[in-house]
Every structure is written in C-alpha cells, then in structure tokens.
Amino acid sequence: MGKSCIRVFADAEQIKQCKEDINKVAPSMATIAKTLSLSGNEVRLKILYLLGKETSTNVKIATKC
C-alpha cells in the first residue's frame, strides 16, 4: 500500500491567498500553456526556437537600415 500525506490543519488564509495569486496570473498562464502546447515535441520546439531566433535577427537588421 502506498503512503499518503494528509494535511491535518488547513490554513484557510494561505488557501485564499493561493487562489487569488492563481486568479491574477490565470490569463498569462493560459497564454503560456497554449504557446508551450504548440511545441508538442522536441523537433517542433527546435523549429520554434530557430524561427524565433531568425525573427529576432531580422528585427535587428531592419533597425540598422
């Protein structure tokens, strides 16, 4: 049988604060999660990396003109 951990006393204030913190960052978390899901696997992540690097380089070149 596996071990389990049960919290004897719940800190209601800490739980409330955690919920508020998550609600504040929820939109950003959703955006990040969607972006990360695009990578899907190592190959896609590498492609996204190279595209981002190329875009960054093109912006630097364009600003020098």
Summary of the structure (lengths in Angstrom):
residues: 65
radius of gyration: 21.0
end to end distance: 68.2
largest distance: 68.2
contacts: 102
relative contact order: 0.06
helix: 78%
strand: 0%
